[in-house]
Amino acid sequence: MGGLGFLWSVIVGLLAGAVAGRIMKGKGLGFFLNLIVGLIGSVIGGWVYNLLGVQSTGSVWGTLVMSTIGAIVLLYILSLLKKK
């Protein structure tokens, strides 16, 4: 099951990165950048959920929403740093 869990993490990370890229930039960022943004966004999303006291349902959809929110936060922070 460990290999399947890793595969789901990659798929969810890719989807979250693609969705966040479309929301923040209007287009995707490319396969590898979407994956990286989505995976880092998943960690950030988990941290934000924890700070707010929100618990993910543990489903794929709940994880995707959490990861996408985290990826959007990451892209927003990166856009602030890029403007300076």
Backbone torsions as a table, in degrees:
resi	resn	phi	psi	omega
1	MET	NA	-24.7	-179.3
2	GLY	-60.1	-41.4	178.5
3	GLY	-65.4	-38.3	179.0
4	LEU	-68.6	-37.8	176.8
5	GLY	-62.3	-40.3	177.5
6	PHE	-64.4	-42.4	179.0
7	LEU	-61.5	-44.0	177.8
8	TRP	-62.7	-38.8	178.6
9	SER	-61.7	-41.9	179.1
10	VAL	-66.2	-44.3	-179.8
11	ILE	-63.2	-47.4	179.4
12	VAL	-64.2	-41.0	177.9
13	GLY	-61.4	-41.9	178.8
14	LEU	-64.5	-45.9	179.0
15	LEU	-64.0	-44.5	-179.8
16	ALA	-62.7	-42.5	178.1
17	GLY	-63.8	-40.3	179.4
18	ALA	-65.9	-44.5	179.8
19	VAL	-64.5	-46.2	-179.8
20	ALA	-63.7	-39.7	178.1
21	GLY	-62.1	-40.1	178.7
22	ARG	-69.1	-37.5	-179.5
23	ILE	-69.9	-45.4	-173.9
24	MET	-85.2	-34.7	-174.9
25	LYS	-112.3	-14.3	-177.8
26	GLY	89.2	-5.3	177.8
27	LYS	-154.7	167.2	177.4
28	GLY	-71.1	167.0	-177.6
29	LEU	-102.6	-1.1	-174.0
30	GLY	102.8	156.6	-172.2
31	PHE	-54.6	-55.2	-173.8
32	PHE	-71.3	-39.7	177.4
33	LEU	-67.4	-38.4	175.2
34	ASN	-59.0	-43.9	-179.2
35	LEU	-63.5	-46.5	-178.9
36	ILE	-64.9	-47.0	180.0
37	VAL	-61.9	-41.7	-180.0
38	GLY	-65.9	-41.8	180.0
39	LEU	-68.9	-43.6	176.2
40	ILE	-66.6	-38.1	177.8
41	GLY	-61.9	-33.2	177.4
42	SER	-63.0	-41.5	178.1
43	VAL	-67.0	-45.5	179.1
44	ILE	-63.5	-42.5	179.0
45	GLY	-60.8	-41.4	176.9
46	GLY	-62.9	-39.2	179.3
47	TRP	-66.6	-44.7	179.4
48	VAL	-64.0	-44.8	177.7
49	TYR	-58.1	-43.2	-179.9
50	ASN	-63.3	-42.8	178.2
51	LEU	-61.4	-38.2	-178.2
52	LEU	-85.3	-6.3	-179.0
53	GLY	76.8	18.3	179.9
54	VAL	-91.5	138.3	177.4
55	GLN	-112.7	132.4	176.2
56	SER	-72.2	150.1	-179.2
57	THR	-70.8	-16.0	-177.9
58	GLY	86.3	-5.6	178.0
59	SER	-79.5	168.1	178.3
60	VAL	-62.4	-41.1	-179.8
61	TRP	-65.5	-42.3	178.4
62	GLY	-63.2	-41.4	178.3
63	THR	-66.8	-38.9	178.7
64	LEU	-63.7	-43.2	178.3
65	VAL	-63.8	-45.4	179.8
66	MET	-61.6	-44.3	-179.6
67	SER	-66.2	-39.3	179.7
68	THR	-66.0	-42.4	177.2
69	ILE	-60.4	-45.2	177.7
70	GLY	-62.5	-40.2	179.0
71	ALA	-66.7	-36.9	177.0
72	ILE	-64.8	-43.2	177.1
73	VAL	-59.8	-44.8	179.3
74	LEU	-60.8	-47.7	-179.8
75	LEU	-64.5	-35.4	177.6
76	TYR	-64.7	-46.2	178.9
77	ILE	-62.2	-43.2	179.2
78	LEU	-63.5	-36.4	178.3
79	SER	-66.6	-35.7	176.9
80	LEU	-66.1	-41.1	179.6
81	LEU	-69.9	-34.0	-178.0
82	LYS	-70.4	-32.2	-178.9
83	LYS	-68.9	-24.2	-176.0
84	LYS	-81.6	NA	NA
